[in-house]
C-alpha cells in the first residue's frame, strides 16, 4: 500500500518495482476530479501524473472479489498486476501503451 501523493503513475511504478511485477490499468476506471461549477472532468494526464492526492493505492489477491467499500471508504478497481515488468494503460477500446511514470520523483536531478 502506498499513498499516491507523487502521482498515480509514479507510485504505481514504485509498487511494481519493489514487487518485481508490472501492471495493466484501465484509463476509464481511473477516478478524476470534477473542476469548477460546471463539473468538467479533469484530464487523464492530471489523474495519472498529478500529485498531492489523499488516496491510497494497494493490491489484493486476485482470487477474492473487490468489495465496494472497506470501513465505509469506497474502493475503485483500476487494473491488475501482471508478471511483465512494465505498466500498460488501456483505453476504452482496449488499445494499450506503456505508461511511463511522470509524477513527482524525489532526488531527480
N, C-alpha and C positions, 0 to 999 in steps of 0.2 A: 504494500500500500504506500502511496506517495501523494502528497498534495500537488496540485498542478499549478502552483504559483509561478513556475518558469515557462508555462505553456504546455498544452497537451502533447504536442509533437516532441518536445524536449524531454518531458518527464516520462512519457511512454518509452522513449528511447533508453532512458536510464533503467527502467524496469527490464526491458528486453536485454540490454547489455549485461546487467547483473545476473540475469537468469539464463543467459546464453540461448535466447529464443528470439522469435520475430513476432509480428502481429499483423493482422488484417483488420482494418476498420472500415466501417460504412459511413461515408460522408453524410448521408441523410439522417443517420442516427445521432450525430453529434449535436447536443443541445447548443442553442445560440441565443444570445441576449436579444431582447427587443429594445430598440433605440427610439427615444423621443416619444412625443404624444401620439404619433401615428402608429407606433409599434412596428416599425420596419425591422425586419430580421437582420442581425449583424452578418457580415460577410464571413464565409467559411474560413478565410485566411486568419481572421481575428480569433475565431473559435479554436483553431489549431495552434497558432503561434503566440497569441496574446498571453499575458501573464496576470498575476495577482488575482487569480480566481480562487474563491474559497470553496473548492471542490476537492474530492478525493478520487484517486484512480486506483483500482485494485483488480486483481484477477481472482477467479474462483474455479473450482473444479468443473470440468465440462460435463460431468455425469449428474450434476444437480441443477434443477431449474433455478433461474434467477428470480428471486422474489420481487414484487413490485415495490416493496418498502422494507427497510430494516429500521427498527426503533422509530418509526414514523417518518423516516427520511426516504424520499423517492429515489429509486435507482434507475439508471439508464444503461442498458447494454449497448455498447458502441462497436464491438468487434470480438475477435477471438485471438488467442495466442497460437502461433504456428511454430513448427520446427525450423523453418527458414530463419536466417539471421538478419532479416531486413523487415521493414514496415511497409505495408502496402495499403493504400487508401483506395476504396472502390466507390465509384459514383453510382447514381440511381440505376444506371443501365448495366452495372456490373463491370464496367471497364476499370482496370486498376493501373496505378502508377506508384512507383516507390516514393515514400514520403520521407523527406529529409528534415531533421529537427531544425527549426528556425526560431525557437523561443530564446529566452534569456539563457546564456551559458556563462556561468561563473568562471572566472580566471581565463577567459578567452582574450587573447591579445588582439 
